């Protein structure tokens, strides 16, 4: 059972500018060559595809029946996850980078911590694990509780959007649109909404927990539906808007949630416009 | 998945390199990333990409030096320059030797896609 984490979490900006580059540096990119990095990728892959696990469960996946090997692998996995302290010096584990979290305590006989991917871990896996569509589907199923507006509606979204759902991996690659220069300003509604998304994502930093980050990720996902379909078609149609409308029309909760976001954006711009109008030199 | 072709991108600014490469991959291209001109020359020899995006200001070899180095061995190489500070004298020399375009930073995703689709060959 996955439980959303209520403690303080870093922002999506932090994912883009610190967590992701640091993870690349420490754990290597797509196909790691060293044993250490391969083990870390194996842990992340198991957590993505099997959901929350104890280190014992992970070791058992590798060595089904050999209890000696399971025991030594379990220790190794635990060390990689929580780091180690040797002669007073602590070396960081994967947990210290906020890619993996302690989800709960196991209720089994050997009760240890149950680990799972954090939202940043999910993004990192989308970026680096070279998952097939089927594997992304499995991860979506395992983590639907912590990303309810996207992974919680994954099958529905696939039925409407087809392969476009997998564009979420672009967020994993850090394409946050915080640099607005990459967007042609001609795409009006997208430009306005993604700008507001950036403002919203940046102003929440003081009180971020996993639920709020999940909402920000979901906003990115639905706002970019206005953009990517248009970008991929040669016709200058309103395809993006139509696709977003199609999704929202079929799901009342999503419709309400996204309408509230648009209202919030409109209110924001209305206030800003008033401020501009009040400049006395005009 | 069959890709549309291979593009080499060289830029010493990590953020620009990362965004450019992510977008090109999204548009369906295989992408080779390089952090400087020297690496671009070596990787060009190795992969013979269908199109190259070169930043003008780079360490080790700048964009124009990289262009002339590649062009010496591969006169048909398709190369586009990206710059935030245009040096037109060098650009004219490069253009005379079949450089394709000089685009100014920042460029939009649409512009990038248009250039890749127009010039990249498999």
Boltz contact constraints between the chains, C-beta under 6 A:
constraints:
  - contact:
      token1: [A, 173]
      token2: [B, 22]
      max_distance: 6.0
  - contact:
      token1: [A, 175]
      token2: [B, 22]
      max_distance: 6.0
  - contact:
      token1: [A, 181]
      token2: [B, 106]
      max_distance: 6.0
  - contact:
      token1: [A, 182]
      token2: [B, 108]
      max_distance: 6.0
  - contact:
      token1: [A, 182]
      token2: [B, 109]
      max_distance: 6.0
  - contact:
      token1: [A, 184]
      token2: [B, 108]
      max_distance: 6.0
  - contact:
      token1: [A, 184]
      token2: [B, 110]
      max_distance: 6.0
